[in-house]
Amino acid sequence: MTDEGHMAHALALAARGLGRTWPNPAVGCVLVQNGMIIGRGWTQPGGRPHAERRALDQAGDAAGATAYVTLEPCAHHGKTPPCAEALIAARVARVVTAFTDPDPRVAGRGHAMLRAAGIAVTEGILEPQARRLNAGFLKRVTAGLPLVALKLASTIDGRIATALGESRWITGSAARRHVHMLRLTHDAVMVGSGTAMADDPDLTARDIGATHQPIRIVLDRLLRHSPDSRLGRTARETPVWLIHAPDAPAQAQTAWAATGARLIACPAPQGKLDLTAALRLLAAEGLTRILCEGGGTLAAGLVAEGLVDDLLHMTAGKLIGADGTPSLGPLHLTQLAAAPGFQLANVRQLGPDTLTQWTKAHPSNKSA
């Protein structure tokens, strides 16, 4: 098999860690010796042990092997010893990586350690795919923000509820099941206070054999959502984080704290939570990938501030009309050229519904 083939295998392993390894990246490793795979691994929950350590432990004797790793092996002592040192100690002959880790504690040092030990190093194999897989980790390290994926589910004409507010269900069971799978690949699921109060959501991944759950986040400036809600009643079982203004009512803060939820104060100038500040606070807590499930006001705010990296639009073959509730709140645009742009990445069928996946368009790629 080629270097690309083994790296593709390592990337598939790395993907198993998405939503579970934060604040660490999701890394995969495949060890090949004399043309045979002798060990493989991926970063475990919480970021330890690392993929390389798992693969080496499985292999036993890796002398002379080639290690395919989706990210430069770490070179610093953290919760685990440096993986570069582990590969050197195992006497591997060659290390193939996808790209250099931008974390200042690594940033080329792992590659340098390997080369200094006489190990051949090949870089840049399937780099675009590897960067895409760990886009959340990369954004957190380089920009201090998590990747935000915005999920919208609407009719063909972009409505999420009838004039009387009926919304269950716009999309079918296959689409809803896919949303639960998406939750598992993100560190956290986030909604605004309006959605929390209107829907009383649970925000967990259900009916798909989930072995872990994402953090559940509500942006609630004045803590209006009831502590006696589904989130409040289950906060000790599955973490709930509430982003609120510093001047949120003390009584509400006390009541929510009693549920076991975590309260995070965020600047709220002019009566609105600062969304960029909120995301920076969440990145500082280690979150790398956040799935936003609305509603329209929060979605519009994130889009308007350029904070949405991925857009996941589930479309049902239904029409509601202009008197229905739109999926996105006002953006207050006066010129079409100012409309936020996204590039189509994928289209797939989910039962009777369609999922279109979009990624943020680079400014130079916008159509004139």
N, C-alpha and C positions, 0 to 999 in steps of 0.2 A: 504493500500500500504506500502511497505517496505521503509526503509531509502534510499536504493539504487534507488528505483523507484522515490521518491520525489526529490532526488538529480539529477537524470537524467532529470527530468522536469526543475529543476533550471538551469542545464547546457544548455538545449535547449533555455531557456530564455536569458541566458548570451550571447549565440552566436549571438543574434540579435544586440548586441552592437559592434561586431567586425568591425573595421574600423572607428568607430565613437567616441570611448571613450578616445582615447589617450590624454595625457600620462597615464591615469588611466587604470586599468584592466577592462575587460568586465566581470561583475559579475551578477549572477542571484540569486533571493531569492523567496522561496515559504513558506508561512505561513499555517500551518495545525492546526486546532483546533477541537477536538472531531471527528477526522477522516475526516473532511471536509476542503478543501482548502478555506481559507478566504481572502487571499491576495497573490499577486505575483508581481514581478517587476524585472527590469534589469537596469543597469547603463545607464543613458541617455547621449546624445551627449555632448562631452566635459568633461564628468566625473561627472556631477551633474544633478539632485539628484542621490544619490547612490541607488542601488537595494533595500537595506533594507528599506530605507525611502519610496520608492515607494510602496513597499508591505505593510508596516505599515499604510500608508495613505489610501490604498485601503481597508485594513481590518477594520479600525476603532478601535474596541476593540479586542486586541490580547492577553489578559490576559490568561495565562495557555497554550498558543499555543507553537508549535514547529516550529522554524525557520530553514529552510534548505538554507544554503548560500554556494556558490561555492568557496568562499575565506574567510579567517578569517576577521571578521568585523573590520573596522579601529578603531584605538584608539586615533587618533590625531585630532586636530583642523586644518583643511585646508580650502578649499572653502566651505565645509559643516561640521557640527558638527560630532563628532565621532558616527559611527553607533552602536558601542558597547553600548554607553550610551543610544541611542534611543531604543535599544532592552531591556535594563534594565528598562527604564522608561515605556515601554509598558507592563512590567511584564510577558514577555514570560517565560515559564517554562524550555525550553530546546532549545539549539542551536546546529545544526549539520552542520559541515563544511567539505570541501574537503581537505584543507591543510592550513598551516600557511603562512601568507603573509611575504615574505622576505624583504619587504621594512623596512629599519631601524626604521622608525617612528612607525611601528606596531610590527612586529617580535615577536609575542606571547603575546603582551600586551593586544590585544583585547580579546583573550581567557582568560587571567588572570583576566581582569576586569569582565567578565561574571561570572567566577567561584567565584570571591570574592563577587559578588552580590547574590550568592546562586543559580545561574542558572546552570543546568546540561549541560555539553559540550561534544559532541562526535566528534572526529576528524578523518580524513582519509577516508571518504566515497567517493568512485569513484575518488580518488586522481590522478591516472594516466591520466584519461580523463580530469580532471580539469586542470592539469598542461599542458596538450597538448593544450587545448583551449587557455590558457593564456601564451603560450610559448614566445610570443613576449614581453609581459610585464615582464616576469621573466628574460629573457635575458637582457633586458635593465637595470633592477634593479641590477642584479648580475654581469653582464659583461660590461655594458655600451655600448652595441651594440643592434641594432634592429634585429629581426628575418628577414631573407632574403629568400623569395621564388622565385626561378628561373623558369620562364615559357619558355619552348622550344616548338615550333611547327614545325615539319619537316616531310619529307617523310620517308618511311621505311628505306631508306639508309642514313638518317640523313642530308638531304639537305633542305635548306630553300629558294632557288631560283635557277633558271636555269643559264646556262653559260652567258646568256644575261641579267641576273638580274631580270627576271620576277618572282614575288612571290605571286601575288594575284590571286586566293587564294590557298594556300597549303592545308589548312583544310577547312571543310565545315561550314555552318551557325550555326549548333548546337555547335560546338567547339568554334566558335567566340563569340557566346552568352554566353557560360560558362566563357570565359575570362572576359567579362564585369561584370559578377557576382563576379568573383574573385577580380576584382578591388574594388568592394564595401566592401569586407571583409578585405581589407588592408588599412592602413593609407595613403599609397602613392604608386604610380606607377613610376618606374624608368627606363630610357633608357640611352644609351650612345649617344654621339654627332653624330656618324656615322649613327645610326638608325634614329635619329631625322632629319638629313639632307636628308637621302635617302627616308624616308617615309612621312615626314612632318605630324607626327601623332597628333591626338587630345588627346588621352590617357584618355578620360572620359568613364564613364559607360553609354551606350546608349541603348534605345529600351527595357528597362526592368523595367521601372517605378522608376528609381533611384530618391531618395529624397535628396541625398548628393553626393559629388564627392570626390575622393581621391586627395591628393596633387600630383602634376605632377612634377617630378624631372628629370633633364637632367644633366648628368656628361659631362661637356664640358670645357676642360682645357683652351682653348683659346677663348671661346665664339664664335665659328664659326657658330653656328646655327643662322639663321636670325631672328631678332626681328619681321619681317613681316610674320613670319610663323603662323600656326594655334595656336601654343602655345602662341606666342607673342601677337597675336590679341585678345586672350581670357584670358590673364593673370589677368585682373581685375575681371573677372567673376568667374574663378576657379583658385586657387593659382598655380603658377609656381615657382619652386625653381631651381636655376642654381648653380651647384657646379663647381667652376672654380679655376684656379691657381691664386696666388696673382699677377702675372705679366700679366694676361690677358689684352689685349689692352684696354686702358682707354676709347676709343671711343665706343667700344663694350659694356663695362660696363655701360656707360651712356645711350646708346641706349636701352639696356635691362631694366635698371632701369626705364626708361620712360614708359615702357609698364605696369609697376606695378609688374613685377616679382621680386622675392627676390634673391639677390646675396649672395652666401656663399663662401668665399675664403677658399681653402683647400691646404695643402702642396702638392707640385708636384715635388718630387725629380727625377732627371734623366729624366725630360720631361714627366713624367706620374703622374696622380693624385694618391695619396696614398689612396687606396680604404678603408683600415681599418680606416684611419683618417677621410675619408669622412663619413663613417657610424657612427663613434663616434660623429661627428658633428651633424648628423641627429638625433641620439639618444638623444643628449643634447638638441635638440629642442623639444623632447617629442615623436618622432616617435617610435613605437614599432613593426610594421609589414610593410615590404616593398615588393612589388611585382616587380621583375625585368623582363622586357620584352625584354632584349637584347640590342644590337645584339651580334654577336659571340665574338667580342673582349672583351666587358665588361663581358659577361658570363664567358669566359675563365679566366679572371682576378679574378673574384669573386670565382670561383671554385678553382683556383690555390692557393689562399690565405686562403682557408678553411672557407669562409664567407657565403657559401650557406647552409641553414638549410633544406629547402624543395626543391625538384625538381619536377616540374609538366611538364610531357612530353606528348604532344599531337602528335599522329602519324597518318598520312594520308596514305591510301593504294595506294601510288604512288611511283615510282622510277624515279630519275632524273639522277643519275650517278655521276662519280667522277669529271666531269667538272662543276658540280653545286656548289653552295656556301654552305659550311658546317655550321651546327647550332652552332658549338663551335669552337672558334679559337684555336691556338696551345697551348698546355700545356707543351711542351718541356720535355716529360717524356722519360726516358731511361730504366726504369725498371717497369715492370707490377705491382710489389708490391707497387710502389709509387702512383699508380692510386687512385684518390679519390674514396671512396666507399659510396654507398647509399643502404638503405634497402627498399624493396618494401612495401608500406603501403596500397595501394588500386589500383584497376583497374576498369574502368568503360567505357561504350560505350557512345560516343557522336555522334549520327547519324552514318555516315560511318566511323568515326574516333575513336581512342582509347586514353583514358587518363590514363596514369600510374603515380601514385603519389609515390614519394620516399622521405625518410628522411635520414639525414646524419647518416652514420654508425659509431658506436663507434669503436675506434681503435681495441679493443679486439674482435670485432665481424667480422673483415675482414677475408675473406677466405685465407687460406695459398696458 
